Amino acid sequence: MGEKSAQKKQYILDTARKVFVEKGYKNVTMKDIVEACEISRGGLYLYFDSTQQIFSEILQMESEETDDVFSERISEEGTASDILTLFLKEQKKEMLQKKNNLTVAVYEYFFAHQSTDKNNMLRKQFDAGVRVLEKLIHAGIASGEFYCEDPKGAASNIMYVLEGMKINAQTFGITEKMVDEQLLYIMEGLIVEFE
């Protein structure tokens, strides 16, 4: 794909993302994306066959951007608790973000395209989060910062709490105080108290 084609495709993805943020997943049509991008129907179909394909690429792009941002902000000198704090702050920011949030569209997409196989991107992201947290907890145990008898179980539990709070944020609302209380509870469950 040439440079101009790559830029056009990226423009379509960026514009379509805004449409999905505004309308969710299930209510978006190719016509909506054509109108938002101000391109011809044929111009859109040169790059994408369906809203499902577009949304899937947006999810992949979001996942890669999140990984990049997280990786860039972790310094090699950072302690396990520093890195966990950074991770939880990023999660908090996502939960409290009212505008430009794809959460509703993401859940609509996965309810519409239920998949129990290993290609389910939401499952992959969840499992990757568990693996990262488990490694982080092991590193914190090794450095004496954390105490945990079951790092994998704790990592899974943290991811379930975070996922639940994301759903709460979109359904009946969540306050910063509520998020802070849960994140503090997570940290207190791991941090070793020095006497």
N, C-alpha and C positions, 0 to 999 in steps of 0.2 A: 504494500500500500504506500503510495507516494505521500509526501509531506502535506500537500493540500488536502488529499483524501483523509489522512489521519486527523487533520485539524477539523474538517467537516464532521467526521464521525464523533470527535470529542465534543464539538459544539452541539450536536444532536443529543448526546448523552447528558451533557450539562443542562440543556434546556428541558429535556424530558424529565430529568430529576426534579426540576422545579414543578412540573406538571404533576408528578407523582406525589410530591410533598403536599400540594394544594388539594388534589382530588383523591388521594389514596391510590391503590393499585387497581381494584376491580372496576372503577368508573372511568378509567383512562382508555381511550381508543387511539388507533393510529391517526385518525383524523385530528384529534386533540394535539398530538405531537406535531403533525404537519403544520397546523395553524400556529402553534407556539414557535416553531422553528422558522416559519414563513418560507417553507420550501415546498416543492411539488411532492405529490404522493409518490411519484416515480423516484424522486430524489431520496426520499426516506427509504424506499424499498431497495435501493442500491446497497444500503448498509445493513438494514434490518428487515426480518420477515414478520415480526410480531412484537406486541408490547411485552410479551413474556421474554423474548430474547433481549430486548432493550433493558428491561428491568434486571434481568439476570446479569448483564454486563455492568449495570450501575452498581449492583451489590458487590460484584467482584472488584470493581474499582474502589468502592468504599472500604472494603476489607483491606486491600493493599495500602490505601492511604492511611488507615488507622494503624496498621502494622508499621509503616514508615515513620509516622509521627511518634509512636511509642518508642520505637528503636532509636530514633534520633535524640530523644529526651533522656534516655537512660545513659548515664556516664558509667564508665568502667569502675569508677571509684564509688559509685552509689551503693549504699547498704541495701540489704534485702528489704528492710522496713521503708527506706526511702523509695525504692522501686514500687513496692506495694502501695504506698501512699500516692505516688504518681498515677498508678493504674486506677486506683479508686477515685481519685480526683477527676480523671478523664471520664469514668463511668458516671460520676455525679453530674458533670457538665452535660453529658448526653441526656441524662434523665430529666434535667431541669430545662433543657433547650425546648422552647415552645415553637419557635419558628425554624424553618429549614430542617425539620425532623422527618425522617422516613419511617419511623417506627410503625405507624398504622399501615402504611403501604407494604412494609415487610411482612407483617402478620397476615394481611389479606393475601399477599402473594403465596405464602406458604400454606395457608388454608385452602387456597384455590388449587395449588399444585402439591398436594400432600405427597411426601416421599419419605419412605422409611429407609431407603437405601443410603449408601455411603456418599452419594452425590448431593445430598441435602445440604445446601450451603449453610443454613442456619445451624444445623447439627454440627457441621465442620467447625464453624466459628465457636460454638459452645465448647466442643471438645478441645479445640486449640487453646481456648481460654483456660480450661481445666489443666491442660498440660503445662502452660506457662506458669500458672499459679502454683501447681505442684512443685515444679522446679524451684520456684522462688521460695516456697516454704522450706524445701530441703536445704537451700542455700542459707536461709535464716536460721535453721536448726544447727547447721554446721558452724555458723559464725557465733552461735549463742544468743542471737536476737529473738528467736522464736522457740516456742515449745509446742509440739504437736505430735500426738501419737499416731495419727492417720493423715498424712499430708494429702493423699489423693482424695480421701473423703472430705477433708476440710476444703480443698480446692473446688470440688464439685458443689459442696454446700454454698460456698461464696458465689459461684456462678448462678446457682438457683436463686439465691437471694437477690442478686443483681438483676436477673431476668424478671423476677417477680416485681421488683420495684419499677422496672421499665414499663411493664404492663400497667401497673397501678398509675404511673405518671400519665398514661394515655387514656385510661378509663375513668377513674374517679379522682385523679389528681394526687399530687404528692408535693409536700413542701420541702424546702431546703432543710428545715429542722428534722423532718422525718428521715430524710436521706442521711443527714449527719449522724443521727442516732444509730442507724443501722450500720453505717461505715465504722463508727466508733466501736460498736459491738464486735464487728469483724476483727478490728485491730486488737482490741482488748483480749480477744480469744486466742491470739497468737503471741503477742509481745510478752517477753520474759520480764518480770518485775525485778529490778535490782534493789537490793536492800542496803 
